[in-house]
């Protein structure tokens, strides 16, 4: 569920950037994924670490729980892109040690 919510947030940001830059189609989009606060409320106890797999750890408490999977995030992005001008876009996800996420590059067609 967290993966899909994050994918929607990323797609919304991509559409906003594309509108501002007048990008119609993107060949690829590079996205850096760091420590994600899934509730977006700024509380450290909600901070989750993104892993290539579905398990993540809460850095403050040491608790383990279901977090954001890069594989599931990519799946969510591809599903949200279906039927849009981003349907054939390659989403390149890179794990970083910073907070949050950011779109770092959009390669246009």
Helices and strands as residue ranges (DSSP letters): H 2-21, E 26-37, G 44-46, E 47-48, E 55-57, E 64-66, H 70-81, E 90-99, E 101-108
